[in-house]
Amino acid sequence: MSETNISPLVPREGWHVMHLFYQIDHSQWSVLSDDEKRAAKTRLTELVQEIRATPDTHLLTFAVATPKADVGFMLLTPDLQVATAYEKQLTLSLGPDILSPTYSYLSMTEGSEYTTTSAQYAAETLVAEKGMTEGSPEFQQAMREFEDRMAHYLKHRLYPVLPDWPAICFYPMSKRRTGADNWYSLPYETRRELMGGHARTGRTYSGRILQLITGSTGLDDYEWG
């Protein structure tokens, strides 16, 4: 991508994430000659390689099941200006009017306010559940292991490394906020308990799936995806 004088838009922590979905206009594609089609596919391939070579940037490409879209991209990168420029290039990569956007979703990688803190783990798990004595050698060793594990977890949430998986499932979510059924009117401890159950279910799939949660509150119609 050519250099510009546009100021970077880099968050304090985390990366920008774009989900991009397109339909192929087969009528427009069919009028291209074989040489034009080869040139267009080469242009897209080279663009994908260029994006993937950008520091701290990931791009997943995938076919979309169902006629809602034909192809999709998942782009992660620190600078929103870079993300925007690459999105425009991807949209035009096969030529004008070939790729028609059907849906897009802008979000950011983020930590979770419901993640267990060191103090909570010490009091609720080590002391209350496991009966350890605070300050004992086994307690201190368990805390070191917990803090190392959580540091790795937070790094993965904010700066994930995404391999090519055989299947991707994407779904945006929004907490209910109507009348008395308002998630954000619940006390924090109640929300934390409910999210804890959600997390425990997810952990049963550890090693079989890779989960990436991104936040979009104030950026899109949904709160996270």
C-alpha positions, 0 to 999 in steps of 0.5 A: 500500500502506498504511503500517505500523510494520513495520521494513523488511528491506532487504539490504546490497546487491541486491533480493529476488525472488519468482517466483509461479505460480498456477492459476485455479480456473475453477469458482469464476470461472464463478460470478461475475457479469459485474460481479464479474469486471470488478471483479476484473480491475480490482482486479488491474490497479490492483494491478499499476499500484500495485506498478510505481509503487513505487520500485525495484520491478519486476513482470513478469506472464506467462501460463504455457505448460503446465497446471502454472500459468495465470499468473505474476508476477516481483516485485523490490523492496528490502524483504522486508516490501513483497514479502510484502505485495504477494504476499498482495495478488496472491494475493487480487487476483481474489477468495478461492479464484480464484488457487491457488498452484502454485509459488513461489521466493524469492531475491535478486539477487547478484554472482558470486564467479567474476566476473573481478577487475581483477587477474585481467584485468590478468594473464591477459588484458592481459599473458598473452594480449594481450602488453601491458606493465603500466603502459603507456598502452594497458594503463591505457586497457584497465583503465579500460574493463574497470572501467567495464564491470564496474561496469555489469555489477554494477549490472545484476546487483544492480539490474536494469531488466527490460523486458516480453519476449515470453517468459520462461524460469525454471529453478532450479538446484542444484549437485551435492553427493552423494558424490564428485560435490560441486561445493563440494569442487572447488578454487576455480580449478577451479570458476572455470574451469568457470563461465568456460566457462559464461559464454562460452557465454552471451555468444554470446547477448548482445543476444538474451536478458536473463539475471538470476541470483538466489541462494537458498542457505539460502532455498529448495530450490535455490541459484540461479534 
